[in-house]
Amino acid sequence: MDKNPTPQGVGNPQWTEVYGKASYDFGLVKLVGSVFYTAHFSAASGKGVYVESGADVPLPFFDLTAIGRIGRQTIERNANFGFPDYTTWNLGLSREVLGFIVTGMYSDTNVKRGAALGADINRVNQTITEENRKLTKGTFVLSVARNF
């Protein structure tokens, strides 16, 4: 446990993390996994570990790839962060278009809708605001990437 953790409240979520990723393509399915670790997670909540695994499956039409991921975030001092460890999941489709990878992904968690997101440095829970409600909803992200 840190003797003097740096308060990094929810409004300033900055921390350094290291991560590793691996994948193996079996042809019909590519399995993927990753691990992220930080010693100083947001809101002075201590160590944080995020583990994710999933699969990419080429579909037999439109050159699409189905993407599925499930992950788990664990936090050393949940009371500082504002809620318990949680699970994430992502489902999407991806396709190469003119040398770019276009991906549409829906992401969500098992965090209760509208949960108070963290505690301030005095350990007082933040008010549940409309912004908090938005942050705890699932979301759709469209991304465009290119490998160089």
N, CA and C atoms as an extended XYZ file, in Angstrom:
444
Properties=species:S:1:pos:R:3:atomname:S:1:resname:S:1:resid:I:1 pbc="F F F"
N         0.846       -1.180        0.000 N   MET     1
C         0.000        0.000        0.000 CA  MET     1
C         0.887        1.237        0.000 C   MET     1
N         0.544        2.204       -0.838 N   ASP     2
C         1.317        3.440       -0.913 CA  ASP     2
C         1.200        4.212        0.389 C   ASP     2
N         2.334        4.758        0.878 N   LYS     3
C         2.302        5.587        2.081 CA  LYS     3
C         1.646        6.928        1.782 C   LYS     3
N         1.960        7.514        0.635 N   ASN     4
C         1.413        8.812        0.239 CA  ASN     4
C         0.915        8.751       -1.197 C   ASN     4
N        -0.239        8.110       -1.410 N   PRO     5
C        -0.712        8.033       -2.793 CA  PRO     5
C        -1.042        9.414       -3.326 C   PRO     5
N        -0.787        9.591       -4.603 N   THR     6
C        -1.096       10.859       -5.256 CA  THR     6
C        -2.578       10.882       -5.603 C   THR     6
N        -3.343       11.824       -5.039 N   PRO     7
C        -4.755       11.888       -5.409 CA  PRO     7
C        -4.886       12.244       -6.883 C   PRO     7
N        -5.588       11.419       -7.613 N   GLN     8
C        -5.782       11.644       -9.045 CA  GLN     8
C        -7.264       11.593       -9.341 C   GLN     8
N        -8.070       12.302       -8.649 N   GLY     9
C        -9.517       12.217       -8.748 CA  GLY     9
C       -10.051       11.909      -10.122 C   GLY     9
N       -11.279       11.548      -10.179 N   VAL    10
C       -11.917       11.142      -11.424 CA  VAL    10
C       -11.794       12.229      -12.482 C   VAL    10
N       -11.757       13.489      -12.062 N   GLY    11
C       -11.626       14.581      -13.020 CA  GLY    11
C       -10.251       14.680      -13.646 C   GLY    11
N        -9.259       13.967      -13.118 N   ASN    12
C        -7.889       13.997      -13.639 CA  ASN    12
C        -7.333       12.578      -13.665 C   ASN    12
N        -7.886       11.706      -14.495 N   PRO    13
C        -7.485       10.299      -14.482 CA  PRO    13
C        -6.183       10.056      -15.249 C   PRO    13
N        -5.063       10.372      -14.619 N   GLN    14
C        -3.764       10.170      -15.256 CA  GLN    14
C        -2.956        9.168      -14.450 C   GLN    14
N        -2.423        8.167      -15.152 N   TRP    15
C        -1.567        7.186      -14.515 CA  TRP    15
C        -0.724        6.531      -15.594 C   TRP    15
N         0.347        5.894      -15.163 N   THR    16
C         1.216        5.163      -16.075 CA  THR    16
C         0.874        3.686      -15.962 C   THR    16
N         0.806        3.000      -17.104 N   GLU    17
C         0.528        1.573      -17.053 CA  GLU    17
C         1.393        0.845      -18.065 C   GLU    17
N         1.641       -0.422      -17.775 N   VAL    18
C         2.351       -1.293      -18.704 CA  VAL    18
C         1.362       -2.362      -19.150 C   VAL    18
N         1.567       -2.861      -20.366 N   TYR    19
C         0.643       -3.880      -20.842 CA  TYR    19
C         1.341       -4.828      -21.802 C   TYR    19
N         0.727       -5.983      -21.958 N   GLY    20
C         1.184       -6.974      -22.914 CA  GLY    20
C        -0.011       -7.536      -23.648 C   GLY    20
N         0.204       -7.834      -24.930 N   LYS    21
C        -0.862       -8.396      -25.751 CA  LYS    21
C        -0.299       -9.590      -26.520 C   LYS    21
N        -1.158      -10.561      -26.752 N   ALA    22
C        -0.760      -11.726      -27.536 CA  ALA    22
C        -1.969      -12.209      -28.331 C   ALA    22
N        -1.682      -12.855      -29.458 N   SER    23
C        -2.762      -13.441      -30.253 CA  SER    23
C        -2.214      -14.638      -31.015 C   SER    23
N        -3.122      -15.525      -31.393 N   TYR    24
C        -2.758      -16.661      -32.221 CA  TYR    24
C        -3.893      -16.904      -33.201 C   TYR    24
N        -3.557      -16.975      -34.492 N   ASP    25
C        -4.549      -17.158      -35.542 CA  ASP    25
C        -4.611      -18.632      -35.930 C   ASP    25
N        -5.761      -19.256      -35.670 N   PHE    26
C        -5.984      -20.653      -36.019 CA  PHE    26
C        -6.592      -20.807      -37.414 C   PHE    26
N        -6.798      -19.700      -38.111 N   GLY    27
C        -7.423      -19.733      -39.435 CA  GLY    27
C        -8.906      -19.447      -39.352 C   GLY    27
N        -9.656      -20.295      -38.675 N   LEU    28
C       -11.092      -20.075      -38.519 CA  LEU    28
C       -11.407      -19.088      -37.397 C   LEU    28
N       -10.458      -18.897      -36.501 N   VAL    29
C       -10.638      -17.970      -35.389 CA  VAL    29
C        -9.260      -17.505      -34.908 C   VAL    29
N        -9.180      -16.248      -34.550 N   LYS    30
C        -7.956      -15.709      -33.954 CA  LYS    30
C        -8.276      -15.396      -32.491 C   LYS    30
N        -7.524      -16.017      -31.578 N   LEU    31
C        -7.700      -15.763      -30.155 CA  LEU    31
C        -6.756      -14.650      -29.732 C   LEU    31
N        -7.245      -13.762      -28.888 N   VAL    32
C        -6.455      -12.618      -28.448 CA  VAL    32
C        -6.562      -12.478      -26.927 C   VAL    32
N        -5.539      -11.893      -26.338 N   GLY    33
C        -5.558      -11.641      -24.905 CA  GLY    33
C        -4.641      -10.486      -24.573 C   GLY    33
N        -4.936       -9.799      -23.487 N   SER    34
C        -4.092       -8.690      -23.055 CA  SER    34
C        -4.201       -8.521      -21.545 C   SER    34
N        -3.141       -7.943      -20.971 N   VAL    35
C        -3.086       -7.641      -19.546 CA  VAL    35
C        -2.517       -6.239      -19.400 C   VAL    35
N        -3.184       -5.401      -18.606 N   PHE    36
C        -2.742       -4.040      -18.318 CA  PHE    36
C        -2.533       -3.926      -16.809 C   PHE    36
N        -1.450       -3.266      -16.386 N   TYR    37
C        -1.160       -3.122      -14.958 CA  TYR    37
C        -0.685       -1.702      -14.654 C   TYR    37
N        -1.183       -1.145      -13.556 N   THR    38
C        -0.675        0.120      -13.045 CA  THR    38
C        -0.560        0.028      -11.533 C   THR    38
N         0.465        0.644      -10.987 N   ALA    39
C         0.644        0.691       -9.535 CA  ALA    39
C        -0.145        1.839       -8.917 C   ALA    39
N        -0.569        2.817       -9.732 N   HIS    40
C        -1.244        4.023       -9.221 CA  HIS    40
C        -2.450        4.347      -10.083 C   HIS    40
N        -3.540        3.630       -9.875 N   PHE    41
C        -4.752        3.834      -10.661 CA  PHE    41
C        -5.441        5.136      -10.247 C   PHE    41
N        -6.408        5.548      -11.014 N   SER    42
C        -7.131        6.794      -10.806 CA  SER    42
C        -7.741        6.899       -9.410 C   SER    42
N        -7.906        8.125       -8.938 N   ALA    43
C        -8.558        8.441       -7.657 CA  ALA    43
C        -7.812        7.842       -6.469 C   ALA    43
N        -6.477        7.761       -6.553 N   ALA    44
C        -5.643        7.218       -5.468 CA  ALA    44
C        -6.138        5.845       -5.030 C   ALA    44
N        -6.562        5.032       -6.007 N   SER    45
C        -7.140        3.728       -5.681 CA  SER    45
C        -6.135        2.585       -5.726 C   SER    45
N        -4.848        2.893       -5.838 N   GLY    46
C        -3.818        1.852       -5.754 CA  GLY    46
C        -3.634        1.097       -7.053 C   GLY    46
N        -3.265       -0.177       -6.899 N   LYS    47
C        -2.977       -1.012       -8.064 CA  LYS    47
C        -4.246       -1.308       -8.850 C   LYS    47
N        -4.093       -1.338      -10.166 N   GLY    48
C        -5.190       -1.701      -11.054 CA  GLY    48
C        -4.705       -2.715      -12.069 C   GLY    48
N        -5.507       -3.733      -12.301 N   VAL    49
C        -5.185       -4.758      -13.298 CA  VAL    49
C        -6.412       -4.956      -14.173 C   VAL    49
N        -6.189       -4.924      -15.497 N   TYR    50
C        -7.256       -5.206      -16.449 CA  TYR    50
C        -6.802       -6.368      -17.319 C   TYR    50
N        -7.609       -7.415      -17.370 N   VAL    51
C        -7.319       -8.609      -18.176 CA  VAL    51
C        -8.459       -8.756      -19.176 C   VAL    51
N        -8.094       -8.968      -20.449 N   GLU    52
C        -9.111       -9.095      -21.500 CA  GLU    52
C        -8.755      -10.258      -22.416 C   GLU    52
N        -9.779      -10.975      -22.858 N   SER    53
C        -9.570      -12.028      -23.850 CA  SER    53
C       -10.729      -11.997      -24.833 C   SER    53
N       -10.525      -12.650      -25.963 N   GLY    54
C       -11.587      -12.652      -26.952 CA  GLY    54
C       -11.196      -13.366      -28.218 C   GLY    54
N       -12.018      -13.154      -29.232 N   ALA    55
C       -11.808      -13.838      -30.510 CA  ALA    55
C       -12.219      -12.933      -31.660 C   ALA    55
N       -11.515      -13.100      -32.781 N   ASP    56
C       -11.863      -12.484      -34.052 CA  ASP    56
C       -12.218      -13.624      -34.995 C   ASP    56
N       -13.397      -13.558      -35.606 N   VAL    57
C       -13.858      -14.640      -36.472 CA  VAL    57
C       -14.178      -14.073      -37.847 C   VAL    57
N       -13.426      -14.494      -38.894 N   PRO    58
C       -13.751      -14.049      -40.251 CA  PRO    58
C       -15.113      -14.603      -40.674 C   PRO    58
N       -15.965      -13.735      -41.194 N   LEU    59
C       -17.285      -14.157      -41.641 CA  LEU    59
C       -17.251      -14.438      -43.145 C   LEU    59
N       -18.114      -15.336      -43.621 N   PRO    60
C       -18.057      -15.731      -45.034 CA  PRO    60
C       -18.722      -14.752      -45.997 C   PRO    60
N       -19.032      -13.545      -45.550 N   PHE    61
C       -19.684      -12.585      -46.439 CA  PHE    61
C       -19.140      -11.177      -46.199 C   PHE    61
N       -19.055      -10.402      -47.257 N   PHE    62
C       -18.632       -8.995      -47.236 CA  PHE    62
C       -17.232       -8.766      -46.637 C   PHE    62
N       -16.413       -9.802      -46.545 N   ASP    63
C       -15.071       -9.695      -45.957 CA  ASP    63
C       -15.101       -9.096      -44.553 C   ASP    63
N       -16.162       -9.393      -43.783 N   LEU    64
C       -16.281       -8.890      -42.421 CA  LEU    64
C       -15.619       -9.823      -41.419 C   LEU    64
N       -15.182       -9.261      -40.309 N   THR    65
C       -14.674      -10.033      -39.186 CA  THR    65
C       -15.497       -9.672      -37.963 C   THR    65
N       -16.038      -10.694      -37.288 N   ALA    66
C       -16.764      -10.479      -36.033 CA  ALA    66
C       -15.738      -10.432      -34.904 C   ALA    66
N       -15.943       -9.489      -33.979 N   ILE    67
C       -15.009       -9.280      -32.880 CA  ILE    67
C       -15.777       -9.398      -31.561 C   ILE    67
N       -15.231      -10.158      -30.630 N   GLY    68
C       -15.824      -10.279      -29.305 CA  GLY    68
C       -14.739      -10.237      -28.240 C   GLY    68
N       -14.980       -9.477      -27.186 N   ARG    69
C       -14.010       -9.361      -26.089 CA  ARG    69
C       -14.762       -9.363      -24.761 C   ARG    69
N       -14.110       -9.907      -23.741 N   ILE    70
C       -14.604       -9.795      -22.375 CA  ILE    70
C       -13.400       -9.503      -21.489 C   ILE    70
N       -13.586       -8.587      -20.548 N   GLY    71
C       -12.475       -8.190      -19.691 CA  GLY    71
C       -12.921       -8.010      -18.257 C   GLY    71
N       -11.931       -7.914      -17.382 N   ARG    72
C       -12.203       -7.724      -15.956 CA  ARG    72
C       -11.227       -6.705      -15.393 C   ARG    72
N       -11.757       -5.640      -14.777 N   GLN    73
C       -10.948       -4.608      -14.117 CA  GLN    73
C       -10.977       -4.869      -12.617 C   GLN    73
N        -9.796       -5.017      -12.013 N   THR    74
C        -9.704       -5.143      -10.565 CA  THR    74
C        -8.941       -3.936      -10.039 C   THR    74
N        -9.380       -3.455       -8.885 N   ILE    75
C        -8.840       -2.225       -8.304 CA  ILE    75
C        -8.520       -2.491       -6.845 C   ILE    75
N        -7.334       -2.078       -6.411 N   GLU    76
C        -6.895       -2.355       -5.044 CA  GLU    76
C        -7.799       -1.702       -3.991 C   GLU    76
N        -8.052       -0.425       -4.129 N   ARG    77
C        -8.870        0.290       -3.138 CA  ARG    77
C       -10.165        0.773       -3.807 C   ARG    77
N       -11.130       -0.134       -3.877 N   ASN    78
C       -12.392        0.161       -4.545 CA  ASN    78
C       -13.127        1.342       -3.930 C   ASN    78
N       -13.028        1.517       -2.625 N   ALA    79
C       -13.730        2.625       -1.968 CA  ALA    79
C       -13.242        3.968       -2.507 C   ALA    79
N       -11.954        4.098       -2.789 N   ASN    80
C       -11.431        5.343       -3.364 CA  ASN    80
C       -11.951        5.543       -4.782 C   ASN    80
N       -12.042        4.454       -5.527 N   PHE    81
C       -12.463        4.562       -6.921 CA  PHE    81
C       -13.962        4.812       -7.035 C   PHE    81
N       -14.741        4.279       -6.102 N   GLY    82
C       -16.158        4.586       -6.089 CA  GLY    82
C       -17.089        3.440       -6.398 C   GLY    82
N       -16.596        2.340       -6.926 N   PHE    83
C       -17.421        1.159       -7.122 CA  PHE    83
C       -16.524       -0.069       -7.217 C   PHE    83
N       -17.120       -1.265       -7.107 N   PRO    84
C       -16.318       -2.490       -7.067 CA  PRO    84
C       -15.698       -2.848       -8.417 C   PRO    84
N       -14.866       -3.895       -8.391 N   ASP    85
C       -14.304       -4.434       -9.629 CA  ASP    85
C       -15.452       -4.685      -10.605 C   ASP    85
N       -15.139       -4.609      -11.910 N   TYR    86
C       -16.220       -4.729      -12.887 CA  TYR    86
C       -15.770       -5.481      -14.128 C   TYR    86
N       -16.762       -5.922      -14.885 N   THR    87
C       -16.536       -6.686      -16.115 CA  THR    87
C       -16.912       -5.813      -17.305 C   THR    87
N       -16.129       -5.926      -18.382 N   THR    88
C       -16.415       -5.207      -19.621 CA  THR    88
C       -16.689       -6.216      -20.731 C   THR    88
N       -17.406       -5.793      -21.747 N   TRP    89
C       -17.582       -6.618      -22.933 CA  TRP    89
C       -17.724       -5.734      -24.164 C   TRP    89
N       -17.255       -6.259      -25.293 N   ASN    90
C       -17.276       -5.538      -26.563 CA  ASN    90
C       -17.693       -6.502      -27.675 C   ASN    90
N       -18.569       -6.039      -28.542 N   LEU    91
C       -18.974       -6.804      -29.731 CA  LEU    91
C       -18.927       -5.882      -30.933 C   LEU    91
N       -18.362       -6.397      -32.041 N   GLY    92
C       -18.285       -5.532      -33.204 CA  GLY    92
C       -18.017       -6.256      -34.494 C   GLY    92
N       -17.914       -5.459      -35.542 N   LEU    93
C       -17.583       -5.932      -36.880 CA  LEU    93
C       -16.476       -5.055      -37.438 C   LEU    93
N       -15.610       -5.680      -38.235 N   SER    94
C       -14.490       -4.959      -38.813 CA  SER    94
C       -14.333       -5.377      -40.274 C   SER    94
N       -13.804       -4.440      -41.089 N   ARG    95
C       -13.572       -4.728      -42.512 CA  ARG    95
C       -12.483       -3.807      -43.035 C   ARG    95
N       -11.654       -4.330      -43.931 N   GLU    96
C       -10.666       -3.492      -44.603 CA  GLU    96
C       -11.338       -2.790      -45.773 C   GLU    96
N       -11.111       -1.473      -45.857 N   VAL    97
C       -11.670       -0.663      -46.937 CA  VAL    97
C       -10.564        0.268      -47.437 C   VAL    97
N       -10.109        0.077      -48.671 N   LEU    98
C        -9.087        0.924      -49.290 CA  LEU    98
C        -7.819        1.035      -48.431 C   LEU    98
N        -7.402       -0.077      -47.832 N   GLY    99
C        -6.189       -0.100      -47.016 CA  GLY    99
C        -6.395        0.332      -45.572 C   GLY    99
N        -7.595        0.738      -45.215 N   PHE   100
C        -7.917        1.145      -43.842 CA  PHE   100
C        -8.755        0.053      -43.181 C   PHE   100
N        -8.610       -0.110      -41.883 N   ILE   101
C        -9.442       -1.028      -41.122 CA  ILE   101
C       -10.558       -0.207      -40.472 C   ILE   101
N       -11.799       -0.488      -40.863 N   VAL   102
C       -12.962        0.216      -40.322 CA  VAL   102
C       -13.653       -0.745      -39.351 C   VAL   102
N       -13.842       -0.291      -38.116 N   THR   103
C       -14.420       -1.137      -37.074 CA  THR   103
C       -15.564       -0.411      -36.381 C   THR   103
N       -16.658       -1.101      -36.225 N   GLY   104
C       -17.780       -0.627      -35.414 CA  GLY   104
C       -17.877       -1.528      -34.202 C   GLY   104
N       -17.836       -0.937      -33.005 N   MET   105
C       -17.781       -1.743      -31.785 CA  MET   105
C       -18.757       -1.189      -30.743 C   MET   105
N       -19.558       -2.082      -30.161 N   TYR   106
C       -20.416       -1.705      -29.039 CA  TYR   106
C       -19.738       -2.195      -27.769 C   TYR   106
N       -19.600       -1.309      -26.778 N   SER   107
C       -18.918       -1.634      -25.524 CA  SER   107
C       -19.833       -1.323      -24.349 C   SER   107
N       -19.740       -2.169      -23.316 N   ASP   108
C       -20.531       -1.941      -22.118 CA  ASP   108
C       -19.836       -2.605      -20.934 C   ASP   108
N       -20.368       -2.350      -19.734 N   THR   109
C       -19.840       -2.947      -18.508 CA  THR   109
C       -21.014       -3.414      -17.656 C   THR   109
N       -20.683       -4.065      -16.542 N   ASN   110
C       -21.724       -4.436      -15.588 CA  ASN   110
C       -21.847       -3.399      -14.470 C   ASN   110
N       -21.258       -2.194      -14.656 N   VAL   111
C       -21.390       -1.117      -13.688 CA  VAL   111
C       -22.835       -0.630      -13.717 C   VAL   111
N       -23.422       -0.490      -12.552 N   LYS   112
C       -24.812       -0.054      -12.444 CA  LYS   112
C       -24.996        1.296      -13.129 C   LYS   112
N       -26.044        1.449      -13.908 N   ARG   113
C       -26.336        2.698      -14.612 CA  ARG   113
C       -26.445        3.857      -13.632 C   ARG   113
N       -25.735        4.929      -13.919 N   GLY   114
C       -25.806        6.123      -13.088 CA  GLY   114
C       -25.024        6.024      -11.797 C   GLY   114
N       -24.130        5.040      -11.674 N   ALA   115
C       -23.357        4.898      -10.441 CA  ALA   115
C       -22.505        6.145      -10.217 C   ALA   115
N       -22.298        6.497       -8.956 N   ALA   116
C       -21.389        7.597       -8.643 CA  ALA   116
C       -19.999        7.154       -9.052 C   ALA   116
N       -19.304        7.972       -9.818 N   LEU   117
C       -17.996        7.577      -10.344 CA  LEU   117
C       -16.884        8.104       -9.458 C   LEU   117
N       -16.559        7.377       -8.431 N   GLY   118
C       -15.414        7.704       -7.600 CA  GLY   118
C       -15.753        8.535       -6.391 C   GLY   118
N       -14.730        8.747       -5.599 N   ALA   119
C       -14.838        9.575       -4.406 CA  ALA   119
C       -13.768       10.641       -4.509 C   ALA   119
N       -14.008       11.790       -3.900 N   ASP   120
C       -12.966       12.807       -3.929 CA  ASP   120
C       -11.905       12.482       -2.885 C   ASP   120
N       -10.873       13.309       -2.748 N   ILE   121
C        -9.761       12.979       -1.851 CA  ILE   121
C       -10.176       12.988       -0.386 C   ILE   121
N       -11.348       13.516       -0.068 N   ASN   122
C       -11.878       13.468        1.298 CA  ASN   122
C       -12.783       12.259        1.493 C   ASN   122
N       -12.791       11.364        0.510 N   ARG   123
C       -13.576       10.128        0.538 CA  ARG   123
C       -15.083       10.376        0.585 C   ARG   123
N       -15.507       11.470       -0.024 N   VAL   124
C       -16.930       11.782       -0.127 CA  VAL   124
C       -17.380       11.398       -1.535 C   VAL   124
N       -18.383       10.548       -1.627 N   ASN   125
C       -18.841       10.117       -2.945 CA  ASN   125
C       -19.327       11.302       -3.763 C   ASN   125
N       -19.021       11.252       -5.050 N   GLN   126
C       -19.486       12.296       -5.946 CA  GLN   126
C       -20.988       12.176       -6.149 C   GLN   126
N       -21.615       13.271       -6.472 N   THR   127
C       -23.034       13.293       -6.760 CA  THR   127
C       -23.295       12.584       -8.087 C   THR   127
N       -24.383       11.848       -8.149 N   ILE   128
C       -24.756       11.211       -9.407 CA  ILE   128
C       -25.328       12.297      -10.309 C   ILE   128
N       -24.585       12.618      -11.347 N   THR   129
C       -24.976       13.686      -12.256 CA  THR   129
C       -25.404       13.094      -13.594 C   THR   129
N       -25.941       13.924      -14.445 N   GLU   130
C       -26.298       13.471      -15.788 CA  GLU   130
C       -25.060       12.985      -16.529 C   GLU   130
N       -23.927       13.646      -16.289 N   GLU   131
C       -22.670       13.208      -16.915 CA  GLU   131
C       -22.296       11.800      -16.460 C   GLU   131
N       -22.445       11.503      -15.158 N   ASN   132
C       -22.182       10.150      -14.656 CA  ASN   132
C       -23.092        9.136      -15.325 C   ASN   132
N       -24.356        9.505      -15.492 N   ARG   133
C       -25.288        8.584      -16.143 CA  ARG   133
C       -24.823        8.264      -17.568 C   ARG   133
N       -24.328        9.261      -18.278 N   LYS   134
C       -23.824        9.042      -19.633 CA  LYS   134
C       -22.599        8.134      -19.622 C   LYS   134
N       -21.710        8.321      -18.640 N   LEU   135
C       -20.476        7.539      -18.582 CA  LEU   135
C       -20.714        6.078      -18.252 C   LEU   135
N       -21.848        5.746      -17.647 N   THR   136
C       -22.120        4.356      -17.292 CA  THR   136
C       -23.032        3.658      -18.301 C   THR   136
N       -23.329        4.296      -19.404 N   LYS   137
C       -24.109        3.671      -20.472 CA  LYS   137
C       -23.168        2.963      -21.435 C   LYS   137
N       -23.680        1.941      -22.095 N   GLY   138
C       -22.934        1.328      -23.177 CA  GLY   138
C       -22.781        2.332      -24.307 C   GLY   138
N       -21.807        2.094      -25.173 N   THR   139
C       -21.564        3.052      -26.247 CA  THR   139
C       -21.117        2.346      -27.517 C   THR   139
N       -21.371        2.982      -28.638 N   PHE   140
C       -20.929        2.485      -29.941 CA  PHE   140
C       -19.801        3.386      -30.431 C   PHE   140
N       -18.711        2.767      -30.893 N   VAL   141
C       -17.562        3.524      -31.401 CA  VAL   141
C       -17.249        3.041      -32.813 C   VAL   141
N       -17.083        3.980      -33.721 N   LEU   142
C       -16.638        3.690      -35.084 CA  LEU   142
C       -15.212        4.177      -35.203 C   LEU   142
N       -14.301        3.285      -35.573 N   SER   143
C       -12.898        3.682      -35.697 CA  SER   143
C       -12.365        3.348      -37.079 C   SER   143
N       -11.392        4.127      -37.510 N   VAL   144
C       -10.700        3.910      -38.777 CA  VAL   144
C        -9.210        3.911      -38.470 C   VAL   144
N        -8.513        2.855      -38.881 N   ALA   145
C        -7.080        2.735      -38.589 CA  ALA   145
C        -6.347        2.253      -39.828 C   ALA   145
N        -5.062        2.509      -39.849 N   ARG   146
C        -4.215        2.037      -40.953 CA  ARG   146
C        -2.866        1.620      -40.399 C   ARG   146
N        -2.394        0.459      -40.803 N   ASN   147
C        -1.075       -0.016      -40.399 CA  ASN   147
C        -0.016        0.549      -41.331 C   ASN   147
N         1.099        0.948      -40.770 N   PHE   148
C         2.214        1.469      -41.560 CA  PHE   148
C         3.420        0.571      -41.439 C   PHE   148
